[in-house]
Amino acid sequence: MTVNVYEQYFQAEHEANGVARRAALTALTADSQAGHIRYEISVTFFPHRDEEDYAVSYDDAFRAVVYDAPGRRSRRREAALLEALAGQIDALAAPAGGRVFWDRPLGEARRE
């Protein structure tokens, strides 16, 4: 079963495929099956041309597995992963020139 443990939109900046991206969707996803748990972080940059444009284009996305082991979901593990999320996403996006403005959310966080 795959679940978005957390997701939130933020103002951001990046350029990809000749298109300026002004927002990002950040997420922590859990994939649990057959006694195995895997957590992945992701950031997807999208144009956000106006206040109502949340059309996420998946051509500018970065992902990384941050935990992969036998077991099941754990609230304590998820809390630790969420605490480290911003730094890990920054490290994931920075080499490509992407930047998330963590102090400028575009809405409330959604949590599972």
Phi, psi and omega in degrees: 000130179255130184223135171280106179293323182209142168205144181202146177264142178222157168293148183203176173215137176187157173232132179214139179053035178076011182241128177287133178252131184242003180211164179216144171258120179252147183206153168238121184242136176251135176236114186236126176199142175051045177074022181229139180235139179222132177245138180229138172258153178208153172221131179235118180271139180216162190299317182046065185290335176210179186298340182252003182271100176242029178285100183282123176260122188273019179273000181223068186234148178229137182222153175206139174279127182250349177201135181205107185197165172297147178137201181220178180298146180221128179298322180295315178297316180296322177297318178294319179295321178293324178297325182269355188303309184301313180296321180290321178292320176302315180294329180287319185271332186302316180301335178266001179088010180276146180217130176256132178267091186297336180272007180230068179292150178259016180162177180284153176289145174251128180235146179282000000 
